[in-house]
Amino acid sequence: MKSTKYLPLAFYSALVLSVTGCKPFSAAAQTTAVSVENASEETMYRPNFHFTPKKGWMNDPNGMFFANGYYHLFYQYYPDKSVWGPMHWGHAISKDLVKWEEQQIAIYPDKDKYIFSGSAVVDVNNTSGLKTGKNDPIIAIYTLHDMTKEKEGKMDVEQQDIAFSNDNGFTWQKFEEGNPVVKNPGIRDFRDPKVSWDETHKQWIMVLAAQDRAQFYKSSNLKNWEFVSEFGKETGAHGGVWECPDFFQIKVEGTKETKWVLIQNLNPGGPNGGSGVQYFVGDFDGKTFTLDPGFAKRVNNEKAVWADYGKDNYAGVTWNNVPSSDGRRLFIGWMSNWEYAQQVPTTSWRSSTTIARELKLVKKNGSYNLESIPVKEINNYVSKTIKKSGLKGNGKLVLTENGKADLAQTIISLDLKNLKHDQYTFELSNSDGESLKFGLNNKENYLFVDRSKAGKIDFSEKFASTISKAFLNGNQKEAVFKIILDKTSIEIFYNNGEKVMTEIFFLNKPFTAFSVSATEKIEVSNLVIQELNVSKNNKE
Protein backbone atom coordinates (compact mmCIF):
# COMPACT_ATOMS: atom_id res chain seq x y z
CA MET A 1 0.00 0.00 0.00
CA LYS A 2 2.45 2.64 -1.17
CA SER A 3 0.75 5.99 -1.64
CA THR A 4 3.48 7.37 -3.91
CA LYS A 5 6.23 6.27 -6.25
CA TYR A 6 9.73 7.62 -6.44
CA LEU A 7 11.15 9.50 -9.42
CA PRO A 8 13.50 8.08 -12.07
CA LEU A 9 17.12 7.64 -11.04
CA ALA A 10 18.26 10.14 -13.69
CA PHE A 11 16.37 12.89 -11.90
CA TYR A 12 18.03 12.15 -8.59
CA SER A 13 21.50 12.06 -10.15
CA ALA A 14 21.02 15.71 -11.06
CA LEU A 15 20.17 16.81 -7.54
CA VAL A 16 22.70 18.72 -5.51
CA LEU A 17 22.20 17.60 -1.94
CA SER A 18 23.41 19.48 1.11
CA VAL A 19 22.27 18.16 4.44
CA THR A 20 23.86 17.93 7.85
CA GLY A 21 23.88 15.88 11.01
CA CYS A 22 22.37 12.40 10.69
CA LYS A 23 22.63 13.04 6.98
CA PRO A 24 25.93 13.60 5.12
CA PHE A 25 27.43 17.09 4.95
CA SER A 26 27.39 16.90 1.16
CA ALA A 27 26.19 14.11 -1.08
CA ALA A 28 26.75 16.07 -4.30
CA ALA A 29 30.04 14.34 -5.11
CA GLN A 30 28.79 10.89 -4.09
CA THR A 31 27.14 9.88 -7.36
CA THR A 32 28.94 6.65 -8.25
CA ALA A 33 26.40 4.14 -9.53
CA VAL A 34 26.09 0.78 -7.78
CA SER A 35 28.37 -1.74 -9.44
CA VAL A 36 27.39 -5.36 -10.07
CA GLU A 37 27.68 -7.41 -6.91
CA ASN A 38 30.74 -9.64 -7.11
CA ALA A 39 31.58 -12.81 -5.27
CA SER A 40 34.75 -11.53 -3.62
CA GLU A 41 33.00 -8.52 -2.09
CA GLU A 42 30.22 -10.72 -0.73
CA THR A 43 32.70 -13.22 0.67
CA MET A 44 35.01 -10.65 2.22
CA TYR A 45 32.66 -7.99 3.56
CA ARG A 46 29.04 -9.12 3.85
CA PRO A 47 28.38 -9.70 7.60
CA ASN A 48 27.41 -13.16 8.70
CA PHE A 49 24.73 -12.10 11.18
CA HIS A 50 24.47 -8.31 11.41
CA PHE A 51 21.64 -6.95 9.28
CA THR A 52 22.55 -5.25 6.03
CA PRO A 53 20.33 -4.67 2.97
CA LYS A 54 20.82 -6.84 -0.10
CA LYS A 55 21.59 -3.75 -2.16
CA GLY A 56 21.71 0.02 -1.83
CA TRP A 57 22.43 2.42 1.00
CA MET A 58 21.31 2.16 4.63
CA ASN A 59 21.77 4.45 7.62
CA ASP A 60 19.65 5.23 10.74
CA PRO A 61 17.51 2.48 12.24
CA ASN A 62 14.05 3.88 12.92
CA GLY A 63 10.42 2.94 13.52
CA MET A 64 11.21 -0.17 15.56
CA PHE A 65 8.38 -2.00 17.32
CA PHE A 66 7.28 -5.51 18.28
CA ALA A 67 3.95 -6.95 17.13
CA ASN A 68 2.40 -10.34 16.44
CA GLY A 69 5.60 -12.27 17.15
CA TYR A 70 7.97 -10.11 15.08
CA TYR A 71 10.51 -7.44 15.86
CA HIS A 72 10.22 -4.83 13.12
CA LEU A 73 13.28 -2.85 12.05
CA PHE A 74 12.88 0.08 9.68
CA TYR A 75 15.82 2.12 8.45
CA GLN A 76 16.87 5.01 6.27
CA TYR A 77 17.25 3.50 2.82
CA TYR A 78 18.17 4.44 -0.74
CA PRO A 79 17.71 1.37 -2.95
CA ASP A 80 19.21 2.75 -6.17
CA LYS A 81 22.77 3.56 -5.07
CA SER A 82 25.21 2.64 -2.34
CA VAL A 83 25.49 6.26 -1.17
CA TRP A 84 23.01 8.53 0.58
CA GLY A 85 20.15 9.72 -1.61
CA PRO A 86 16.35 10.14 -1.63
CA MET A 87 15.37 8.56 1.67
CA HIS A 88 12.86 5.72 1.95
CA TRP A 89 11.97 3.58 4.94
CA GLY A 90 13.44 0.13 4.37
CA HIS A 91 12.04 -2.75 6.40
CA ALA A 92 13.24 -6.01 7.96
CA ILE A 93 11.69 -8.40 10.48
CA SER A 94 13.01 -10.94 12.96
CA LYS A 95 11.57 -13.38 15.44
CA ASP A 96 14.67 -13.29 17.64
CA LEU A 97 16.65 -10.06 16.94
CA VAL A 98 19.46 -12.06 15.29
CA LYS A 99 18.24 -13.53 12.00
CA TRP A 100 16.65 -10.80 9.86
CA GLU A 101 14.45 -11.06 6.77
CA GLU A 102 14.38 -8.05 4.46
CA GLN A 103 10.89 -6.92 3.39
CA GLN A 104 9.52 -4.66 0.67
CA ILE A 105 10.11 -0.93 1.09
CA ALA A 106 7.68 0.45 3.67
CA ILE A 107 7.39 4.17 2.89
CA TYR A 108 8.43 5.89 -0.35
CA PRO A 109 9.36 9.55 -0.82
CA ASP A 110 7.28 11.94 -2.88
CA LYS A 111 8.87 14.24 -5.46
CA ASP A 112 11.62 16.16 -3.68
CA LYS A 113 10.18 15.19 -0.27
CA TYR A 114 12.29 12.61 1.49
CA ILE A 115 11.22 10.29 4.33
CA PHE A 116 13.74 10.93 7.12
CA SER A 117 14.11 9.19 10.48
CA GLY A 118 11.34 8.71 13.01
CA SER A 119 9.56 6.08 15.06
CA ALA A 120 6.48 3.86 15.12
CA VAL A 121 4.05 2.89 17.88
CA VAL A 122 1.38 0.25 18.31
CA ASP A 123 -1.82 2.18 19.08
CA VAL A 124 -3.44 -0.54 21.19
CA ASN A 125 -6.34 1.68 22.31
CA ASN A 126 -6.90 3.18 18.85
CA THR A 127 -6.38 6.69 20.21
CA SER A 128 -5.70 7.83 16.64
CA GLY A 129 -8.99 6.48 15.30
CA LEU A 130 -7.12 4.97 12.35
CA LYS A 131 -8.03 1.34 12.99
CA THR A 132 -9.92 -0.29 10.10
CA GLY A 133 -9.73 -3.99 10.84
CA LYS A 134 -8.96 -6.47 13.62
CA ASN A 135 -5.32 -5.49 14.12
CA ASP A 136 -4.13 -2.65 16.31
CA PRO A 137 -3.09 0.24 14.05
CA ILE A 138 0.62 1.02 13.80
CA ILE A 139 1.39 4.73 13.54
CA ALA A 140 4.71 5.85 12.03
CA ILE A 141 5.89 9.36 12.87
CA TYR A 142 8.68 10.61 10.61
CA THR A 143 10.37 13.76 9.36
CA LEU A 144 9.34 14.91 5.89
CA HIS A 145 12.35 16.73 4.42
CA ASP A 146 11.53 19.15 1.58
CA MET A 147 14.47 19.32 -0.82
CA THR A 148 12.82 22.10 -2.86
CA LYS A 149 12.73 24.35 0.19
CA GLU A 150 16.28 23.37 1.07
CA LYS A 151 17.54 24.37 -2.38
CA GLU A 152 15.71 27.67 -2.01
CA GLY A 153 17.57 28.32 1.25
CA LYS A 154 14.47 28.26 3.44
CA MET A 155 14.47 27.38 7.13
CA ASP A 156 11.26 25.33 7.37
CA VAL A 157 12.52 22.36 5.35
CA GLU A 158 11.50 19.73 7.91
CA GLN A 159 8.14 18.83 9.46
CA GLN A 160 6.70 15.81 11.26
CA ASP A 161 4.21 13.65 9.36
CA ILE A 162 2.50 10.36 10.12
CA ALA A 163 1.58 7.23 8.19
CA PHE A 164 -0.36 4.21 9.42
CA SER A 165 -0.63 0.47 8.93
CA ASN A 166 -3.48 -1.90 9.69
CA ASP A 167 -1.65 -5.13 8.86
CA ASN A 168 0.99 -5.13 11.63
CA GLY A 169 3.40 -2.87 9.76
CA PHE A 170 3.80 -4.58 6.39
CA THR A 171 1.98 -2.00 4.24
CA TRP A 172 1.57 1.70 4.93
CA GLN A 173 -0.65 4.61 3.98
CA LYS A 174 0.35 8.23 4.46
CA PHE A 175 -2.08 10.26 6.57
CA GLU A 176 -3.58 12.77 4.17
CA GLU A 177 -6.06 14.61 6.40
CA GLY A 178 -3.79 16.39 8.84
CA ASN A 179 -0.09 16.28 7.95
CA PRO A 180 2.07 17.83 9.21
CA VAL A 181 1.13 16.79 12.73
CA VAL A 182 3.97 19.01 13.97
CA LYS A 183 4.76 22.08 11.87
CA ASN A 184 8.22 23.56 11.62
CA PRO A 185 8.61 26.49 14.08
CA GLY A 186 11.45 28.07 12.09
CA ILE A 187 14.30 25.68 12.98
CA ARG A 188 16.51 24.37 10.15
CA ASP A 189 17.36 21.03 11.81
CA PHE A 190 14.04 19.86 13.25
CA ARG A 191 13.74 16.11 12.93
CA ASP A 192 13.79 12.46 13.99
CA PRO A 193 10.69 12.21 16.24
CA LYS A 194 10.73 9.42 18.80
CA VAL A 195 7.23 8.74 20.13
CA SER A 196 6.28 6.39 22.94
CA TRP A 197 3.46 5.84 25.42
CA ASP A 198 4.07 7.49 28.80
CA GLU A 199 2.28 5.08 31.09
CA THR A 200 2.97 7.15 34.20
CA HIS A 201 1.20 10.25 32.86
CA LYS A 202 -1.19 8.45 30.46
CA GLN A 203 -0.13 10.32 27.31
CA TRP A 204 1.84 9.99 24.14
CA ILE A 205 5.18 11.74 24.42
CA MET A 206 7.37 12.87 21.51
CA VAL A 207 11.00 13.97 21.71
CA LEU A 208 12.40 15.85 18.70
CA ALA A 209 15.93 16.88 17.82
CA ALA A 210 15.92 20.65 17.34
CA GLN A 211 19.45 21.51 16.22
CA ASP A 212 21.19 22.01 19.58
CA ARG A 213 18.52 20.74 21.97
CA ALA A 214 15.71 18.24 22.48
CA GLN A 215 12.09 19.38 22.38
CA PHE A 216 9.22 17.55 24.09
CA TYR A 217 5.60 17.35 22.92
CA LYS A 218 2.56 15.52 24.28
CA SER A 219 -0.61 14.16 22.66
CA SER A 220 -3.70 12.14 23.44
CA ASN A 221 -4.31 10.90 19.88
CA LEU A 222 -0.99 10.95 17.96
CA LYS A 223 -2.37 13.60 15.61
CA ASN A 224 -2.60 16.76 17.72
CA TRP A 225 0.61 17.65 19.53
CA GLU A 226 1.37 20.28 22.19
CA PHE A 227 4.88 21.61 22.83
CA VAL A 228 5.69 21.32 26.55
CA SER A 229 9.43 21.89 27.12
CA GLU A 230 12.98 21.63 25.84
CA PHE A 231 16.28 20.37 27.21
CA GLY A 232 19.99 20.45 26.61
CA LYS A 233 21.02 23.67 24.90
CA GLU A 234 24.04 24.04 27.21
CA THR A 235 24.31 20.46 28.50
CA GLY A 236 26.42 17.60 27.19
CA ALA A 237 28.33 17.43 23.92
CA HIS A 238 27.63 20.05 21.24
CA GLY A 239 30.30 19.46 18.63
CA GLY A 240 27.63 19.02 15.96
CA VAL A 241 23.90 18.78 15.34
CA TRP A 242 21.72 16.92 17.86
CA GLU A 243 19.50 14.29 16.25
CA CYS A 244 17.94 10.82 16.44
CA PRO A 245 16.78 11.06 20.09
CA ASP A 246 15.08 8.42 22.23
CA PHE A 247 13.29 8.82 25.56
CA PHE A 248 12.11 6.09 27.90
CA GLN A 249 11.51 5.14 31.51
CA ILE A 250 13.62 2.30 32.87
CA LYS A 251 13.96 0.49 36.17
CA VAL A 252 17.26 0.81 38.03
CA GLU A 253 18.83 -2.64 38.33
CA GLY A 254 18.31 -4.31 41.70
CA THR A 255 15.88 -1.64 42.97
CA LYS A 256 12.28 -0.49 42.66
CA GLU A 257 13.46 2.92 41.49
CA THR A 258 12.78 4.13 37.94
CA LYS A 259 14.49 6.89 35.96
CA TRP A 260 14.06 8.46 32.55
CA VAL A 261 16.81 8.17 29.94
CA LEU A 262 17.25 10.57 27.05
CA ILE A 263 19.45 9.19 24.27
CA GLN A 264 20.72 12.00 22.10
CA ASN A 265 22.79 11.17 19.04
CA LEU A 266 25.26 13.77 17.82
CA ASN A 267 27.17 14.34 14.58
CA PRO A 268 29.96 15.38 14.54
CA GLY A 269 31.39 15.56 18.05
CA GLY A 270 31.47 11.89 19.08
CA PRO A 271 33.94 10.62 21.70
CA ASN A 272 36.53 9.57 19.11
CA GLY A 273 35.52 11.76 16.19
CA GLY A 274 32.49 11.98 13.95
CA SER A 275 29.21 10.36 15.02
CA GLY A 276 28.32 9.35 18.58
CA VAL A 277 25.52 8.32 20.98
CA GLN A 278 25.35 10.33 24.19
CA TYR A 279 22.73 9.96 26.91
CA PHE A 280 21.28 11.68 29.97
CA VAL A 281 19.54 10.28 33.08
CA GLY A 282 16.92 12.13 35.09
CA ASP A 283 13.26 12.57 35.95
CA PHE A 284 10.18 13.54 33.94
CA ASP A 285 7.00 15.10 35.36
CA GLY A 286 4.96 14.69 32.20
CA LYS A 287 6.24 17.94 30.71
CA THR A 288 9.81 18.65 31.77
CA PHE A 289 12.92 16.45 31.82
CA THR A 290 15.31 17.29 34.67
CA LEU A 291 18.79 15.82 35.08
CA ASP A 292 19.45 13.72 38.16
CA PRO A 293 21.86 15.73 40.36
CA GLY A 294 24.45 12.96 40.48
CA PHE A 295 24.31 12.48 36.75
CA ALA A 296 24.51 16.24 36.18
CA LYS A 297 27.76 16.28 38.14
CA ARG A 298 29.06 13.43 35.99
CA VAL A 299 28.16 15.27 32.78
CA ASN A 300 29.95 18.36 34.04
CA ASN A 301 33.07 16.34 34.86
CA GLU A 302 33.14 14.26 31.70
CA LYS A 303 31.58 16.88 29.35
CA ALA A 304 29.45 14.10 27.87
CA VAL A 305 28.46 10.52 28.72
CA TRP A 306 28.41 8.03 25.85
CA ALA A 307 26.52 4.79 25.25
CA ASP A 308 29.35 3.55 23.00
CA TYR A 309 32.92 4.84 22.81
CA GLY A 310 33.83 3.23 19.49
CA LYS A 311 33.69 4.99 16.15
CA ASP A 312 30.85 2.93 14.68
CA ASN A 313 27.61 3.11 16.61
CA TYR A 314 25.31 5.94 15.60
CA ALA A 315 21.60 6.83 15.49
CA GLY A 316 20.94 4.15 18.09
CA VAL A 317 17.35 3.90 19.37
CA THR A 318 15.12 1.33 21.09
CA TRP A 319 12.10 -0.82 20.29
CA ASN A 320 8.55 0.13 21.22
CA ASN A 321 5.89 -2.32 22.40
CA VAL A 322 8.23 -5.01 23.74
CA PRO A 323 5.91 -7.19 25.87
CA SER A 324 5.96 -6.54 29.62
CA SER A 325 6.51 -10.28 30.08
CA ASP A 326 9.87 -9.77 28.35
CA GLY A 327 10.66 -6.53 30.17
CA ARG A 328 13.85 -5.65 28.32
CA ARG A 329 14.78 -2.28 26.82
CA LEU A 330 16.17 -3.32 23.41
CA PHE A 331 18.50 -1.13 21.36
CA ILE A 332 20.19 -1.17 17.95
CA GLY A 333 22.41 1.31 16.10
CA TRP A 334 23.82 2.06 12.67
CA MET A 335 27.29 0.49 12.53
CA SER A 336 29.19 3.23 10.71
CA ASN A 337 30.30 6.85 11.00
CA TRP A 338 29.52 9.85 8.79
CA GLU A 339 33.25 10.59 8.55
CA TYR A 340 33.67 7.72 6.06
CA ALA A 341 30.37 5.84 5.69
CA GLN A 342 30.06 6.64 1.98
CA GLN A 343 33.64 5.62 1.17
CA VAL A 344 33.87 2.18 2.80
CA PRO A 345 34.99 -0.50 0.29
CA THR A 346 31.66 -2.05 -0.64
CA THR A 347 29.94 -1.12 -3.88
CA SER A 348 26.61 -2.92 -4.12
CA TRP A 349 25.50 -2.14 -0.58
CA ARG A 350 26.73 -0.05 2.32
CA SER A 351 26.30 -0.29 6.08
CA SER A 352 24.95 -2.70 8.64
CA THR A 353 23.37 -2.45 12.07
CA THR A 354 25.04 -3.25 15.36
CA ILE A 355 23.97 -6.39 17.13
CA ALA A 356 20.75 -5.84 19.06
CA ARG A 357 21.51 -5.04 22.70
CA GLU A 358 19.73 -5.05 26.03
CA LEU A 359 20.08 -1.79 27.97
CA LYS A 360 20.29 -1.74 31.77
CA LEU A 361 20.48 1.24 34.12
CA VAL A 362 22.90 0.67 36.99
CA LYS A 363 23.54 3.00 39.94
CA LYS A 364 27.21 3.31 40.92
CA ASN A 365 29.06 5.85 43.04
CA GLY A 366 26.06 8.14 43.37
CA SER A 367 25.28 8.28 39.65
CA TYR A 368 23.76 6.17 36.91
CA ASN A 369 25.35 4.24 34.08
CA LEU A 370 23.48 2.95 31.01
CA GLU A 371 25.04 -0.44 30.33
CA SER A 372 24.45 -2.70 27.36
CA ILE A 373 24.98 -6.36 26.58
CA PRO A 374 24.28 -8.46 23.46
CA VAL A 375 20.78 -9.91 23.39
CA LYS A 376 20.63 -13.40 24.86
CA GLU A 377 19.14 -14.81 21.64
CA ILE A 378 22.59 -14.81 20.00
CA ASN A 379 23.45 -17.80 22.21
CA ASN A 380 20.93 -19.93 20.29
CA TYR A 381 23.30 -19.90 17.32
CA VAL A 382 26.42 -21.25 19.01
CA SER A 383 27.66 -24.21 16.96
CA LYS A 384 30.99 -24.93 18.68
CA THR A 385 32.48 -23.99 22.04
CA ILE A 386 36.14 -23.93 23.08
CA LYS A 387 36.91 -23.47 26.80
CA LYS A 388 40.22 -22.79 28.51
CA SER A 389 41.05 -21.73 32.07
CA GLY A 390 44.03 -20.82 34.21
CA LEU A 391 46.11 -19.47 31.34
CA LYS A 392 49.34 -17.73 32.40
CA GLY A 393 52.29 -16.28 30.56
CA ASN A 394 54.96 -13.61 30.43
CA GLY A 395 55.19 -11.12 27.57
CA LYS A 396 52.77 -12.87 25.22
CA LEU A 397 50.07 -15.46 25.66
CA VAL A 398 48.50 -17.29 22.70
CA LEU A 399 44.76 -17.62 23.29
CA THR A 400 43.82 -19.27 20.00
CA GLU A 401 46.36 -21.00 17.84
CA ASN A 402 46.36 -20.26 14.13
CA GLY A 403 43.25 -21.70 12.44
CA LYS A 404 41.90 -23.42 15.56
CA ALA A 405 38.74 -21.29 15.73
CA ASP A 406 36.48 -19.50 13.26
CA LEU A 407 37.01 -15.86 14.22
CA ALA A 408 34.66 -14.49 11.55
CA GLN A 409 31.46 -15.20 13.50
CA THR A 410 32.36 -15.61 17.13
CA ILE A 411 31.68 -14.65 20.73
CA ILE A 412 34.80 -14.47 22.91
CA SER A 413 34.47 -14.15 26.68
CA LEU A 414 37.44 -13.88 29.04
CA ASP A 415 38.67 -12.50 32.35
CA LEU A 416 42.01 -10.80 32.99
CA LYS A 417 43.11 -11.34 36.59
CA ASN A 418 45.60 -9.71 38.97
CA LEU A 419 46.20 -6.70 36.78
CA LYS A 420 49.31 -4.55 37.18
CA HIS A 421 49.93 -0.98 36.04
CA ASP A 422 50.59 -2.13 32.52
CA GLN A 423 49.06 -2.23 29.06
CA TYR A 424 47.30 -5.42 28.02
CA THR A 425 47.01 -5.68 24.25
CA PHE A 426 44.82 -8.27 22.57
CA GLU A 427 45.62 -8.96 18.92
CA LEU A 428 43.53 -10.62 16.21
CA SER A 429 45.71 -11.45 13.22
CA ASN A 430 45.99 -13.39 9.96
CA SER A 431 48.73 -14.75 7.68
CA ASP A 432 48.80 -11.54 5.61
CA GLY A 433 50.09 -9.58 8.59
CA GLU A 434 46.77 -7.81 9.10
CA SER A 435 45.82 -7.24 12.73
CA LEU A 436 43.30 -5.55 14.97
CA LYS A 437 44.53 -4.56 18.42
CA PHE A 438 42.41 -3.67 21.43
CA GLY A 439 42.74 -3.82 25.16
CA LEU A 440 43.36 -2.03 28.43
CA ASN A 441 45.95 0.59 29.30
CA ASN A 442 46.01 0.25 33.08
CA LYS A 443 48.61 3.00 33.50
CA GLU A 444 46.52 5.77 31.98
CA ASN A 445 43.16 4.06 32.64
CA TYR A 446 41.51 3.56 29.27
CA LEU A 447 40.29 0.90 26.86
CA PHE A 448 41.47 1.20 23.27
CA VAL A 449 40.90 -0.09 19.73
CA ASP A 450 43.58 0.22 17.02
CA ARG A 451 42.50 -0.77 13.48
CA SER A 452 45.40 0.92 11.66
CA LYS A 453 46.61 -2.48 10.36
CA ALA A 454 43.22 -4.16 9.99
CA GLY A 455 43.01 -4.46 6.21
CA LYS A 456 41.94 -1.64 3.90
CA ILE A 457 42.19 1.83 5.41
CA ASP A 458 43.15 4.02 2.43
CA PHE A 459 39.57 4.88 1.43
CA SER A 460 39.43 7.60 4.10
CA GLU A 461 42.05 9.61 6.00
CA LYS A 462 39.83 9.58 9.07
CA PHE A 463 39.09 5.87 9.23
CA ALA A 464 42.18 4.73 11.14
CA SER A 465 44.17 7.89 11.78
CA THR A 466 43.69 7.72 15.57
CA ILE A 467 43.32 5.04 18.23
CA SER A 468 39.87 5.03 19.81
CA LYS A 469 39.81 5.30 23.59
CA ALA A 470 37.29 4.91 26.40
CA PHE A 471 38.52 6.28 29.71
CA LEU A 472 37.92 4.37 32.94
CA ASN A 473 37.58 5.47 36.54
CA GLY A 474 40.97 4.46 38.00
CA ASN A 475 43.19 1.40 37.78
CA GLN A 476 41.47 -1.92 37.20
CA LYS A 477 42.10 -4.94 39.43
CA GLU A 478 40.52 -7.30 36.94
CA ALA A 479 38.83 -6.95 33.58
CA VAL A 480 35.97 -8.90 32.01
CA PHE A 481 35.57 -8.79 28.23
CA LYS A 482 32.81 -10.08 25.95
CA ILE A 483 33.69 -9.65 22.28
CA ILE A 484 31.37 -10.10 19.31
CA LEU A 485 33.19 -10.69 15.99
CA ASP A 486 31.46 -10.76 12.61
CA LYS A 487 33.82 -10.65 9.61
CA THR A 488 34.02 -6.85 9.35
CA SER A 489 33.20 -5.70 12.89
CA ILE A 490 34.11 -5.97 16.54
CA GLU A 491 31.82 -5.08 19.46
CA ILE A 492 33.57 -4.99 22.83
CA PHE A 493 31.50 -5.17 26.03
CA TYR A 494 33.69 -4.40 29.04
CA ASN A 495 32.71 -5.41 32.59
CA ASN A 496 29.20 -6.53 31.63
CA GLY A 497 28.62 -3.55 29.36
CA GLU A 498 29.92 -0.85 31.68
CA LYS A 499 31.84 0.46 28.68
CA VAL A 500 31.20 -0.51 25.04
CA MET A 501 33.28 0.03 21.89
CA THR A 502 32.09 -0.79 18.36
CA GLU A 503 34.31 -0.58 15.27
CA ILE A 504 34.28 -1.88 11.69
CA PHE A 505 37.21 -2.99 9.53
CA PHE A 506 37.84 -4.49 6.07
CA LEU A 507 40.24 -7.43 5.90
CA ASN A 508 41.76 -9.12 2.88
CA LYS A 509 41.70 -12.42 4.76
CA PRO A 510 39.81 -13.52 7.90
CA PHE A 511 41.52 -13.44 11.26
CA THR A 512 42.92 -16.83 12.26
CA ALA A 513 44.81 -16.18 15.52
CA PHE A 514 44.18 -14.45 18.85
CA SER A 515 46.73 -13.49 21.51
CA VAL A 516 47.37 -11.07 24.39
CA SER A 517 50.60 -9.36 25.36
CA ALA A 518 51.98 -7.26 28.25
CA THR A 519 55.36 -6.50 29.76
CA GLU A 520 54.32 -8.09 33.04
CA LYS A 521 52.77 -11.43 33.91
CA ILE A 522 49.46 -12.20 32.19
CA GLU A 523 46.67 -14.24 33.76
CA VAL A 524 43.57 -15.16 31.75
CA SER A 525 40.83 -17.23 33.31
CA ASN A 526 37.56 -18.54 31.92
CA LEU A 527 38.35 -18.09 28.23
CA VAL A 528 35.32 -19.18 26.18
CA ILE A 529 35.26 -19.03 22.37
CA GLN A 530 31.84 -19.68 20.85
CA GLU A 531 31.63 -20.10 17.10
CA LEU A 532 28.31 -19.03 15.58
CA ASN A 533 26.26 -20.25 12.66
CA VAL A 534 23.26 -18.01 12.07
CA SER A 535 22.29 -19.96 8.95
CA LYS A 536 21.25 -22.90 11.13
CA ASN A 537 17.78 -23.26 12.63
CA ASN A 538 17.07 -21.40 15.83
CA LYS A 539 16.83 -23.64 18.90
CA GLU A 540 13.71 -21.91 20.09
Buried (B, 14 or more C-beta within 10 A) or exposed (E): EBEEEBBEEEEBEEBEBBBBBBBBBBBEEBBEEBEEBEEEBEEBBBBBBBBBBEBBBBBBBBBBBBBEEBBBBBBBBBBBBBBBBBBBBBBBBBBBBBBBEBBEBBBBBBEBBBBBBBBBBBBEEEBBEBBEEEBBBBBBBBBBBBBEBBBEEEBBBBBBBBBBBBBBBBEBBBBEEEBBBBEBEEBBBBBBBBBBBBEEEEBBBBBBBBBBBBBBBBBEBBBEBEBBBBBBEEBBBBBBBBBBBBBBBBBBEEEEEEBBBBBBBBBBBBBBBBBBBBBBBBEBEBBEBBBBEBBBEBBEEBEBBBBBBBBBBBBBBBBBBBEEEEEBBBBBBBBBBBBBBBBBBBBBBBBBBBBBBBBBBBBEEEBBBBBBBBBEBBEBBBEEEBEBEEBEBEEEBBBBEEEBBBBBBBBBBBBBBEBBEBBBBBBBBBEEEBBBBBBBBBEEBBBBBBBBBBBBBEEBEBBBEEBBBBEBEEEBEEBBBBBBBBBBBBBBBBBEBBBBBBBBBBBEEBBBBBBBBBEBEBBBBBBBBBBBBBEEEEEE
